[in-house]
């Protein structure tokens, strides 16, 4: 592929990155869909990082904020989602450090309270198991879920 064609792809990628945050893996997928080979993709991603269009730390901060505050995800679910995007564990840990543990427990408490009203079970134990499963699927730790289910 000639240089002007690669430059056109770089401009396209810069335009995408200027609209919202992308991590390197998301941009790799988008560039692969364009039919570029591995070497070209890595070169374009390096250029995007060099020009600060892709910044993993900034991406993680935005992702953590959106998922924890807006969508009510727990820390574990966020961690797994970021690992699936091939973000380094050190960057993930730093980004997750900004989550307030008490705020997370309060969010879990509210979610479980709302869910308990709609859960039906043959016994109190069935309801408790369903609430624990619900809390775990939302990405909260087992210990926190069991503790909050015991309180409601």
C-alpha positions as semicolon CSV with decimal commas, in nm:
position;residue;x (nm);y (nm);z (nm)
1;X;0,000;0,000;0,000
2;X;0,139;0,340;-0,089
3;X;0,207;0,619;0,158
4;X;-0,087;0,836;0,052
5;X;-0,325;0,547;0,116
6;X;-0,178;0,492;0,464
7;X;-0,197;0,865;0,531
8;X;-0,566;0,857;0,436
9;X;-0,622;0,577;0,688
10;X;-0,432;0,772;0,953
11;X;-0,648;1,081;0,897
12;X;-0,960;0,862;0,918
13;X;-0,839;0,707;1,246
14;X;-0,750;1,050;1,390
15;X;-1,098;1,174;1,305
16;X;-1,254;0,876;1,487
17;X;-1,031;0,924;1,790
18;X;-1,110;1,294;1,808
19;X;-1,481;1,213;1,856
20;X;-1,448;0,961;2,140
21;X;-1,190;0,759;2,331
22;X;-1,057;0,441;2,173
23;X;-0,805;0,195;2,310
24;X;-0,543;0,037;2,088
25;X;-0,735;-0,290;2,054
26;X;-1,056;-0,121;1,942
27;X;-0,865;0,073;1,679
28;X;-0,689;-0,247;1,565
29;X;-1,027;-0,408;1,499
30;X;-1,146;-0,106;1,303
31;X;-0,828;-0,095;1,093
32;X;-0,840;-0,472;1,028
33;X;-1,191;-0,424;0,891
34;X;-1,039;-0,178;0,643
35;X;-0,817;-0,459;0,508
36;X;-0,482;-0,339;0,637
37;X;-0,211;-0,589;0,729
38;X;-0,062;-0,631;1,077
39;X;0,247;-0,416;1,014
40;X;0,048;-0,127;0,872
41;X;-0,198;-0,141;1,161
42;X;0,076;-0,136;1,423
43;X;0,244;0,156;1,246
44;X;-0,079;0,354;1,242
45;X;-0,149;0,278;1,608
46;X;0,202;0,386;1,702
47;X;0,145;0,713;1,515
48;X;-0,189;0,763;1,691
49;X;-0,025;0,704;2,030
50;X;0,261;0,937;1,945
51;X;0,014;1,212;1,854
52;X;-0,187;1,134;2,173
53;X;-0,501;1,030;1,987
54;X;-0,481;0,697;2,168
55;X;-0,393;0,711;2,536
56;X;-0,468;0,397;2,739
57;X;-0,468;0,578;3,077
58;X;-0,715;0,838;2,956
59;X;-0,929;0,564;2,798
60;X;-0,938;0,364;3,123
61;X;-1,040;0,669;3,328
62;X;-1,327;0,744;3,089
63;X;-1,433;0,378;3,070
64;X;-1,431;0,336;3,448
65;X;-1,631;0,654;3,498
66;X;-1,892;0,563;3,238
67;X;-1,939;0,204;3,349
68;X;-1,938;0,265;3,724
69;X;-2,133;0,589;3,744
70;X;-2,364;0,572;3,444
71;X;-2,427;0,200;3,399
72;X;-2,385;0,079;3,756
73;X;-2,119;-0,184;3,689
74;X;-1,912;-0,324;3,972
75;X;-1,533;-0,325;3,984
76;X;-1,496;-0,688;3,875
77;X;-1,706;-0,648;3,563
78;X;-1,512;-0,335;3,466
79;X;-1,180;-0,514;3,524
80;X;-1,280;-0,807;3,300
81;X;-1,406;-0,577;3,027
82;X;-1,078;-0,384;3,024
83;X;-0,873;-0,704;3,021
84;X;-1,074;-0,817;2,718
85;X;-0,956;-0,498;2,548
86;X;-0,593;-0,601;2,623
87;X;-0,530;-0,309;2,858
88;X;-0,228;-0,375;3,087
89;X;-0,316;-0,471;3,447
90;X;-0,111;-0,182;3,589
91;X;-0,319;0,070;3,392
92;X;-0,642;-0,107;3,493
93;X;-0,544;-0,102;3,860
94;X;-0,463;0,266;3,845
95;X;-0,797;0,346;3,679
96;X;-0,998;0,134;3,923
97;X;-0,828;0,308;4,215
98;X;-1,050;0,609;4,150
99;X;-1,368;0,420;4,241
100;X;-1,501;0,496;4,588
101;X;-1,571;0,166;4,770
102;X;-1,848;0,312;4,984
103;X;-2,020;0,459;4,679
104;X;-2,003;0,115;4,513
105;X;-2,161;-0,052;4,817
106;X;-2,439;0,207;4,821
107;X;-2,505;0,149;4,451
108;X;-2,514;-0,228;4,514
109;X;-2,752;-0,177;4,807
110;X;-2,991;0,024;4,589
111;X;-2,974;-0,227;4,302
112;X;-3,044;-0,520;4,532
113;X;-3,330;-0,337;4,700
114;X;-3,498;-0,270;4,367
115;X;-3,433;-0,623;4,243
116;X;-3,571;-0,783;4,561
117;X;-3,913;-0,634;4,487
118;X;-3,934;-0,822;4,156
119;X;-3,767;-1,152;4,253
120;X;-3,993;-1,445;4,327
121;X;-3,880;-1,762;4,495
122;X;-4,023;-2,064;4,673
123;X;-3,840;-1,965;4,989
124;X;-3,632;-1,686;5,136
125;X;-3,321;-1,891;5,050
126;X;-3,422;-1,898;4,682
127;X;-3,466;-1,521;4,680
128;X;-3,130;-1,479;4,851
129;X;-2,954;-1,699;4,590
130;X;-3,116;-1,506;4,305
131;X;-3,010;-1,173;4,456
132;X;-2,653;-1,296;4,503
133;X;-2,641;-1,415;4,143
134;X;-2,779;-1,079;4,026
135;X;-2,518;-0,885;4,223
136;X;-2,237;-1,100;4,085
137;X;-2,354;-1,053;3,725
138;X;-2,342;-0,678;3,781
139;X;-1,973;-0,713;3,863
140;X;-1,964;-0,669;4,240
141;X;-1,740;-0,884;4,459
142;X;-1,886;-1,193;4,623
143;X;-1,809;-1,067;4,973
144;X;-1,982;-0,733;4,917
145;X;-2,285;-0,898;4,756
146;X;-2,332;-1,151;5,038
147;X;-2,290;-0,880;5,299
148;X;-2,549;-0,651;5,136
149;X;-2,796;-0,933;5,067
150;X;-2,775;-1,022;5,439
151;X;-2,874;-0,665;5,528
152;X;-3,188;-0,646;5,315
